[in-house]
Amino acid sequence: RRKCFKANLIFNTDAPEKTGTRSVGVDRGLYNIVSLSDGFRYASNRIRKVKREVLFLKKQLQTKGTLSTKRDLKALSGYERRFSLDTNHKIAKQLVHMPYDIFVLEDLSGIRKQKSKGKVLNKWLANWSFFQLEQLITYKAEALGKSVVKVDARYTSQKCSNCNEIEKKNRNGSHYSCNRCGYREHSDVNAARNIRNNLISVAVKSRRQSRLCVNQPNV
């Protein structure tokens, strides 16, 4: 239509060698897009505001049903996708330039298969581009010689990152207070610390197993 050509060039580059061991846990959520184990949080207030505005405009246009409103609906859909992608790019870029070598994420591959969490929360989960953000963090980190590791996500929001006590009642919205040791923290930051602790636990277990294999006599 515009009488011009575009070329997409795909090329491979050698990633820098991965040598660092500094790790940080990354918790992804609906109200804080990312929360790190060092206390950093990226709130979703602006993102949720834009999505609410787009949803309101869509409902208004859908009631009319004319050809012009259909074109407007298509344009709105494209705007929402571009906005989400741009925001995720900015978040991923900010994260990977932090002074860490390993970004520990929870494995969320089955989150959409979980049972109903309510009408509002289910709608947010359906529109949540957490996998896109994970992909952006991964390739941007690898380009800088850093790595992304995924760990088990079970009980990360219920467990105390200080004493490992698992109790659902300890979490109350954004507040986490352990009834056992008295530890208090933002619930998303506590979850991020549990995510990082899961990586440490896996590393410790693998070291123990390797030592057992070395010390085991040959039969």
Backbone bond lengths (Angstrom), bond angles and torsions (degrees), N, CA, C in turn:
res aa  C-N    CA-C-N  psi(-1)  N-CA   C-N-CA  omega(-1)  CA-C   N-CA-C  phi
1 R - - - 1.474 - - 1.520 111.45 -
2 R 1.316 115.55 -40.78 1.471 119.58 -177.47 1.524 112.74 -90.70
3 K 1.343 117.17 3.55 1.470 122.90 177.98 1.529 112.24 55.97
4 C 1.312 115.34 48.66 1.467 120.09 177.52 1.520 108.81 -145.50
5 F 1.333 115.54 158.42 1.455 121.98 179.96 1.517 109.74 -112.96
6 K 1.342 115.49 149.00 1.454 121.25 175.91 1.529 108.64 -129.78
7 A 1.314 116.27 143.81 1.462 121.23 179.60 1.524 109.76 -120.51
8 N 1.321 116.75 130.64 1.461 122.05 174.47 1.526 108.19 -100.23
9 L 1.320 116.83 117.88 1.458 121.99 -178.15 1.518 109.73 -104.31
10 I 1.318 116.54 125.76 1.463 122.33 178.75 1.516 108.22 -114.00
11 F 1.316 117.24 127.08 1.459 120.46 -178.48 1.518 109.92 -144.52
12 N 1.306 115.99 156.84 1.461 123.07 -179.73 1.524 110.05 -107.35
13 T 1.316 116.00 140.62 1.459 121.40 175.76 1.517 109.33 -127.87
14 D 1.294 116.79 152.81 1.457 121.30 177.80 1.523 109.60 -79.23
15 A 1.333 116.14 121.76 1.463 120.64 178.99 1.520 109.78 -74.06
16 P 1.338 117.98 148.22 1.468 120.57 177.23 1.527 111.01 -60.69
17 E 1.315 116.20 153.38 1.457 120.90 -179.86 1.527 110.67 -67.14
18 K 1.346 116.13 136.41 1.460 121.48 -179.05 1.528 109.67 -88.44
19 T 1.326 115.60 115.55 1.467 119.63 -176.26 1.528 113.17 -126.29
20 G 1.325 119.00 -26.98 1.459 121.88 -174.91 1.518 113.62 -73.90
21 T 1.320 116.10 160.30 1.467 121.63 -179.09 1.525 112.66 -126.31
22 R 1.318 118.29 3.94 1.464 120.58 -179.59 1.532 109.22 -71.95
23 S 1.321 116.52 122.94 1.462 120.29 -174.78 1.524 110.99 -120.11
24 V 1.345 115.03 155.90 1.459 121.58 177.26 1.525 108.47 -143.27
25 G 1.328 116.23 136.73 1.460 121.01 177.77 1.516 110.82 -83.08
26 V 1.335 116.50 140.18 1.467 122.41 -178.15 1.520 109.11 -124.37
27 D 1.332 116.21 114.73 1.459 121.60 176.45 1.520 108.73 -102.83
28 R 1.339 116.96 130.11 1.461 121.33 178.68 1.523 109.86 -106.60
29 G 1.321 116.60 135.75 1.450 120.12 -176.69 1.511 112.84 -146.38
30 L 1.333 116.04 -175.98 1.459 121.78 -178.36 1.520 112.32 -88.27
31 Y 1.314 117.60 -35.29 1.461 120.98 -176.93 1.531 111.79 -96.41
32 N 1.328 116.60 -27.77 1.456 122.55 166.86 1.521 106.60 -121.70
33 I 1.330 116.20 113.41 1.460 119.81 -176.30 1.518 110.25 -55.43
34 V 1.339 116.51 -46.98 1.463 121.32 173.38 1.528 108.69 -137.41
35 S 1.330 115.35 144.47 1.462 122.79 172.97 1.523 106.51 -132.95
36 L 1.316 116.70 132.00 1.458 120.89 -177.89 1.517 111.06 -103.37
37 S 1.324 114.86 158.74 1.463 120.47 -178.90 1.521 112.01 -69.60
38 D 1.347 118.03 -13.23 1.470 120.31 176.70 1.529 112.10 -89.33
39 G 1.352 117.04 2.33 1.467 121.08 177.05 1.511 115.05 104.81
40 F 1.340 118.26 -11.50 1.467 121.27 -179.76 1.526 110.25 -69.40
41 R 1.349 116.15 138.89 1.457 121.15 177.55 1.524 110.16 -137.70
42 Y 1.335 116.39 139.45 1.460 122.15 175.86 1.523 107.04 -113.49
43 A 1.333 116.48 103.49 1.467 121.84 -174.88 1.527 111.33 -73.08
44 S 1.326 115.43 153.50 1.463 121.20 -177.17 1.529 112.56 -102.65
45 N 1.340 117.99 17.75 1.471 121.21 -175.70 1.530 112.37 -55.90
46 R 1.333 116.22 -49.73 1.470 120.18 -177.54 1.528 110.60 -66.94
47 I 1.326 117.13 -40.36 1.465 121.15 -179.47 1.519 110.61 -63.66
48 R 1.320 116.67 -44.73 1.459 120.57 179.65 1.521 111.28 -65.59
49 K 1.341 116.99 -35.37 1.467 120.76 177.98 1.526 110.97 -63.26
50 V 1.336 116.65 -46.18 1.461 120.99 179.60 1.527 110.47 -63.17
51 K 1.340 117.39 -42.80 1.462 120.51 -179.21 1.531 111.06 -65.33
52 R 1.335 116.85 -36.63 1.478 119.81 177.28 1.526 110.31 -65.40
53 E 1.331 116.62 -41.64 1.466 120.21 179.69 1.530 111.20 -64.35
54 V 1.331 116.49 -42.50 1.460 120.92 178.73 1.524 110.36 -64.01
55 L 1.342 116.70 -42.46 1.467 120.87 179.46 1.522 111.33 -63.01
56 F 1.343 116.55 -39.40 1.471 120.75 178.84 1.533 110.91 -64.98
57 L 1.347 116.37 -42.63 1.467 120.08 178.97 1.524 111.14 -65.89
58 K 1.337 116.73 -38.19 1.466 120.28 178.96 1.525 111.08 -61.55
59 K 1.331 116.37 -43.77 1.466 120.30 -179.71 1.528 110.96 -62.81
60 Q 1.338 116.66 -39.89 1.459 119.97 179.02 1.530 111.65 -65.54
61 L 1.336 116.62 -42.11 1.465 120.58 -178.26 1.521 111.57 -71.67
62 Q 1.335 117.50 -34.92 1.460 120.67 -178.54 1.528 112.65 -66.04
63 T 1.317 117.32 -25.95 1.469 120.52 -179.93 1.536 111.38 -72.50
64 K 1.343 117.81 -23.27 1.470 120.81 -178.23 1.523 111.42 -83.56
65 G 1.344 117.64 -49.70 1.463 121.16 174.98 1.509 115.55 73.70
66 T 1.325 120.08 18.07 1.463 122.14 178.32 1.529 110.19 -85.18
67 L 1.346 116.23 170.49 1.462 120.61 179.67 1.524 111.39 -63.59
68 S 1.329 116.63 -40.23 1.463 120.07 -179.23 1.529 111.23 -65.92
69 T 1.342 116.64 -37.82 1.469 119.24 179.34 1.529 110.89 -69.26
70 K 1.341 117.69 -31.85 1.465 120.78 176.25 1.526 110.70 -64.75
71 R 1.324 116.28 -39.18 1.473 119.87 176.33 1.529 110.32 -65.80
72 D 1.313 116.37 -39.54 1.466 120.28 178.79 1.534 111.16 -66.03
73 L 1.332 116.45 -37.62 1.464 120.46 178.34 1.527 111.03 -64.39
74 K 1.336 116.02 -40.18 1.463 120.30 177.87 1.520 111.06 -64.54
75 A 1.321 116.14 -40.02 1.466 120.31 178.99 1.526 110.89 -66.55
76 L 1.341 116.72 -38.84 1.468 120.68 178.21 1.515 111.82 -63.46
77 S 1.340 115.37 -40.40 1.457 119.79 179.26 1.528 111.04 -62.78
78 G 1.330 116.36 -41.26 1.460 120.63 178.16 1.517 112.01 -66.77
79 Y 1.327 116.53 -37.57 1.468 120.38 178.12 1.519 111.46 -63.84
80 E 1.349 116.70 -42.13 1.462 120.93 -178.75 1.528 111.02 -63.50
81 R 1.343 117.20 -41.38 1.466 121.10 178.62 1.524 111.07 -65.12
82 R 1.323 116.77 -43.46 1.475 120.61 -179.90 1.518 110.91 -65.42
83 F 1.324 116.43 -38.92 1.464 120.67 179.52 1.527 110.86 -64.30
84 S 1.338 117.05 -44.75 1.462 121.35 179.77 1.521 110.98 -63.33
85 L 1.334 116.27 -43.65 1.470 120.21 -179.99 1.519 111.35 -64.42
86 D 1.329 116.95 -43.99 1.466 120.76 179.66 1.527 111.33 -62.71
87 T 1.337 116.47 -42.36 1.471 120.41 179.47 1.520 110.81 -64.74
88 N 1.335 117.44 -43.72 1.459 120.67 179.14 1.529 111.89 -64.30
89 H 1.337 116.72 -36.03 1.470 120.53 176.01 1.535 110.06 -61.08
90 K 1.316 116.57 -44.79 1.467 120.75 -178.30 1.530 111.27 -65.32
91 I 1.335 116.25 -42.71 1.470 120.15 179.50 1.522 110.15 -63.47
92 A 1.348 116.36 -47.14 1.463 120.74 -178.56 1.527 111.33 -62.08
93 K 1.322 116.77 -41.48 1.468 120.36 179.76 1.523 110.99 -63.87
94 Q 1.334 116.43 -42.12 1.462 120.38 179.19 1.534 111.35 -63.93
95 L 1.326 116.61 -39.49 1.464 120.75 -178.34 1.521 111.93 -67.41
96 V 1.328 117.09 -50.49 1.465 119.98 -172.29 1.527 112.65 -68.65
97 H 1.331 117.37 -18.36 1.465 119.90 177.86 1.525 112.29 -90.13
98 M 1.327 116.39 4.11 1.459 119.48 173.76 1.534 109.69 -76.05
99 P 1.336 118.83 159.45 1.471 121.47 -173.58 1.528 113.52 -77.12
100 Y 1.355 116.10 56.61 1.463 120.83 178.08 1.522 108.60 -131.17
101 D 1.324 115.87 152.82 1.459 121.73 -178.37 1.521 112.61 -105.50
102 I 1.326 116.95 -25.48 1.466 122.02 -178.64 1.526 109.04 -128.74
103 F 1.323 116.62 124.54 1.458 122.26 177.76 1.528 107.78 -105.76
104 V 1.325 115.16 116.20 1.465 121.11 -174.39 1.525 108.62 -97.84
105 L 1.333 116.86 116.64 1.456 123.00 -179.88 1.524 109.67 -112.92
106 E 1.314 116.11 151.93 1.464 120.27 174.87 1.523 109.64 -82.26
107 D 1.296 116.08 144.23 1.463 122.12 179.22 1.523 108.82 -76.68
108 L 1.338 116.70 108.57 1.462 122.00 -176.32 1.524 112.19 -108.39
109 S 1.324 116.82 25.59 1.463 120.31 -174.08 1.526 113.29 -62.03
110 G 1.337 118.73 -26.52 1.464 119.59 -177.22 1.508 114.26 -110.70
111 I 1.341 117.97 18.04 1.464 119.91 -173.70 1.527 112.44 -66.64
112 R 1.338 118.40 -33.82 1.459 120.32 -178.36 1.534 111.86 -75.69
113 K 1.335 117.52 -13.81 1.463 121.33 -179.15 1.516 112.31 -89.15
114 Q 1.329 117.05 -4.10 1.454 120.05 -179.72 1.526 110.53 -70.65
115 K 1.325 116.97 160.93 1.466 120.49 -177.66 1.528 111.31 -67.95
116 S 1.319 116.28 167.80 1.459 123.09 -172.39 1.525 112.44 -55.31
117 K 1.340 115.57 137.52 1.454 121.50 178.95 1.525 111.57 -114.89
118 G 1.348 117.31 14.94 1.447 120.81 -178.05 1.525 110.85 106.41
119 K 1.324 116.96 155.39 1.459 122.40 -174.25 1.519 112.49 -60.82
120 V 1.336 117.24 -48.61 1.465 120.96 -176.60 1.517 110.96 -66.63
121 L 1.347 116.62 -47.26 1.463 120.82 -176.89 1.522 111.17 -67.59
122 N 1.329 117.67 -36.87 1.462 120.57 177.88 1.527 111.18 -64.59
123 K 1.329 116.80 -35.88 1.458 120.57 178.51 1.527 110.57 -66.12
124 W 1.347 116.52 -40.67 1.461 120.51 178.05 1.525 110.72 -66.19
125 L 1.332 117.72 -40.22 1.461 120.52 178.98 1.525 111.14 -63.21
126 A 1.334 116.41 -37.14 1.460 120.49 179.95 1.529 111.47 -66.11
127 N 1.339 117.29 -31.14 1.461 121.69 -177.95 1.528 113.15 -98.52
128 W 1.318 116.52 4.70 1.468 120.95 -174.02 1.524 110.03 -85.69
129 S 1.327 117.68 116.94 1.467 122.62 -176.40 1.522 110.68 -93.32
130 F 1.346 116.62 53.85 1.464 120.42 -177.27 1.522 111.78 -69.00
131 F 1.353 117.81 -32.55 1.462 120.08 -179.80 1.522 110.73 -69.74
132 Q 1.332 116.25 -37.70 1.462 120.13 176.41 1.521 110.81 -61.59
133 L 1.331 117.12 -43.99 1.453 121.34 178.15 1.527 110.83 -62.30
134 E 1.324 116.73 -40.71 1.469 121.21 178.47 1.524 110.97 -61.00
135 Q 1.325 117.58 -42.92 1.462 121.45 179.08 1.521 111.44 -63.89
136 L 1.332 116.55 -41.81 1.465 120.31 -179.38 1.523 111.25 -66.16
137 I 1.339 116.54 -42.60 1.464 120.01 178.22 1.527 109.98 -61.98
138 T 1.345 116.20 -41.02 1.461 120.72 -176.40 1.522 111.80 -63.79
139 Y 1.334 117.62 -51.23 1.461 118.09 -175.12 1.530 111.98 -73.45
140 K 1.325 117.83 -31.68 1.460 120.06 177.26 1.532 110.59 -70.23
141 A 1.333 116.55 -37.36 1.463 120.20 178.42 1.520 110.97 -67.07
142 E 1.329 116.74 -43.58 1.466 120.48 -179.34 1.522 111.39 -63.90
143 A 1.322 117.30 -33.42 1.463 120.87 178.88 1.522 111.62 -66.06
144 L 1.330 116.87 -22.04 1.461 121.41 179.31 1.532 112.05 -101.21
145 G 1.329 117.13 8.94 1.459 120.46 -178.52 1.513 113.37 78.25
146 K 1.320 116.44 21.59 1.462 121.16 178.48 1.524 108.89 -110.30
147 S 1.321 117.43 173.06 1.463 120.01 -175.81 1.525 111.44 -136.25
148 V 1.328 115.01 159.07 1.463 123.25 176.75 1.524 108.05 -120.53
149 V 1.324 115.98 129.01 1.465 122.08 -179.78 1.525 108.46 -122.88
150 K 1.336 116.56 138.19 1.462 121.02 178.00 1.529 110.07 -108.53
151 V 1.324 115.26 138.49 1.462 121.17 -178.76 1.528 109.60 -127.01
152 D 1.310 114.92 171.75 1.464 122.11 179.91 1.530 110.62 -61.18
153 A 1.339 116.17 131.62 1.470 120.65 -176.34 1.521 113.60 -93.35
154 R 1.322 118.46 -2.46 1.463 120.66 -174.76 1.524 112.33 -67.20
155 Y 1.339 115.10 133.11 1.466 124.89 173.82 1.538 113.94 65.76
156 T 1.328 118.95 11.46 1.460 119.66 -179.33 1.530 112.09 -65.85
157 S 1.341 117.04 -27.37 1.463 119.92 -179.95 1.529 112.31 -89.07
158 Q 1.344 117.07 -15.03 1.459 120.81 -177.41 1.526 113.14 -103.63
159 K 1.323 116.53 -20.39 1.467 120.80 -175.01 1.528 111.50 -84.75
160 C 1.326 116.31 143.25 1.461 121.31 174.25 1.521 108.08 -80.55
161 S 1.321 117.43 123.89 1.460 121.12 -178.54 1.522 112.37 -73.72
162 N 1.337 116.64 -7.84 1.461 120.70 -179.75 1.531 112.58 -94.38
163 C 1.348 116.85 -43.40 1.471 120.29 -176.58 1.526 113.37 -121.53
164 N 1.349 117.90 -1.59 1.474 123.68 177.64 1.530 113.97 70.07
165 E 1.318 117.87 14.20 1.469 121.22 175.33 1.532 109.19 -70.16
166 I 1.331 117.17 130.47 1.464 122.06 178.88 1.520 109.15 -104.88
167 E 1.320 115.77 112.87 1.461 121.06 -179.41 1.532 108.22 -151.29
168 K 1.331 115.62 118.26 1.461 121.39 -177.20 1.525 112.07 -61.21
169 K 1.329 117.33 -34.71 1.464 121.74 -176.33 1.526 112.64 -70.48
170 N 1.323 118.16 -15.72 1.468 120.47 -179.38 1.524 111.92 -67.38
171 R 1.337 116.42 -23.49 1.461 119.98 179.73 1.515 110.08 -98.07
172 N 1.328 115.46 128.13 1.460 122.61 177.68 1.523 108.31 -131.14
173 G 1.328 116.23 90.71 1.453 120.20 -177.15 1.513 110.89 66.38
174 S 1.334 116.05 -122.56 1.463 120.71 -179.65 1.524 112.50 -88.66
175 H 1.315 117.32 1.81 1.472 121.30 -178.11 1.531 110.35 -107.42
176 Y 1.331 115.26 134.35 1.458 120.41 175.20 1.521 108.21 -122.63
177 S 1.332 115.66 124.79 1.465 121.42 179.44 1.518 108.69 -136.98
178 C 1.323 116.22 115.61 1.463 121.47 -177.07 1.525 109.93 -80.38
179 N 1.321 116.09 123.67 1.461 120.74 178.68 1.527 112.91 -73.61
180 R 1.330 115.38 -15.46 1.466 119.54 -177.09 1.529 112.11 -87.47
181 C 1.345 117.49 -52.44 1.475 120.53 -175.70 1.521 113.25 -109.41
182 G 1.347 118.19 -8.03 1.453 121.24 178.80 1.510 114.53 83.73
183 Y 1.332 117.81 6.91 1.471 121.40 -179.37 1.524 110.16 -66.38
184 R 1.350 116.30 135.04 1.460 121.64 179.97 1.520 110.26 -129.66
185 E 1.336 115.31 137.48 1.459 119.79 -178.40 1.520 108.44 -165.78
186 H 1.337 116.55 163.63 1.462 119.89 171.40 1.529 107.45 -61.68
187 S 1.322 116.70 135.96 1.462 120.49 -172.28 1.537 112.35 -60.68
188 D 1.339 117.75 -35.57 1.464 120.01 179.90 1.527 111.64 -71.99
189 V 1.327 116.85 -36.70 1.467 120.58 176.60 1.522 110.02 -66.98
190 N 1.326 116.66 -40.39 1.467 120.46 176.66 1.528 110.52 -60.58
191 A 1.345 116.71 -41.60 1.467 120.70 178.21 1.526 110.91 -63.61
192 A 1.345 116.73 -41.13 1.469 120.85 178.85 1.527 111.12 -62.41
193 R 1.324 117.19 -37.29 1.464 120.53 178.21 1.527 111.19 -69.43
194 N 1.334 116.50 -34.49 1.465 119.39 174.79 1.522 111.03 -65.99
195 I 1.324 116.56 -37.31 1.468 121.26 178.20 1.526 110.13 -62.44
196 R 1.328 116.16 -44.83 1.470 119.76 178.00 1.533 110.22 -65.77
197 N 1.328 116.97 -40.49 1.468 120.58 179.30 1.525 111.57 -62.93
198 N 1.345 117.10 -32.12 1.461 120.32 178.06 1.522 111.50 -63.55
199 L 1.333 116.00 -37.42 1.471 119.59 177.09 1.523 110.24 -65.80
200 I 1.323 116.35 -42.65 1.469 120.33 179.28 1.526 110.45 -62.27
201 S 1.333 116.99 -41.00 1.470 121.17 179.61 1.526 111.08 -62.98
202 V 1.340 116.09 -42.05 1.462 120.11 178.74 1.523 110.36 -63.90
203 A 1.343 117.01 -41.13 1.463 121.15 179.65 1.524 111.41 -64.20
204 V 1.335 116.54 -41.04 1.471 120.84 179.29 1.532 110.72 -64.72
205 K 1.337 117.38 -42.46 1.465 121.22 -179.95 1.526 111.29 -63.76
206 S 1.346 116.00 -41.91 1.462 119.48 -179.38 1.527 111.22 -65.49
207 R 1.344 117.38 -35.95 1.459 120.96 177.30 1.529 110.98 -65.66
208 R 1.334 116.18 -41.85 1.462 120.26 179.08 1.526 111.12 -63.35
209 Q 1.330 115.95 -42.06 1.449 119.74 -179.84 1.520 111.54 -65.35
210 S 1.340 116.22 -40.03 1.465 119.84 179.24 1.522 110.93 -65.64
211 R 1.336 117.24 -36.67 1.467 120.43 177.10 1.520 111.90 -66.61
212 L 1.353 115.60 -38.79 1.464 119.48 178.45 1.529 111.01 -64.30
213 C 1.334 115.55 -38.86 1.470 120.53 -179.88 1.535 110.38 -67.07
214 V 1.341 116.59 -37.85 1.455 120.72 -179.85 1.532 110.84 -70.22
215 N 1.332 116.24 -40.80 1.465 120.62 -176.05 1.532 113.43 -81.72
216 Q 1.335 116.63 -13.67 1.472 119.64 -178.35 1.524 110.19 -71.73
217 P 1.333 118.82 126.09 1.481 121.06 -178.91 1.513 112.22 -69.50
218 N 1.293 115.90 145.86 1.460 121.47 178.69 1.519 110.09 -73.54
219 V 1.324 116.37 136.30 1.462 121.58 -179.19 1.519 109.21 -95.90
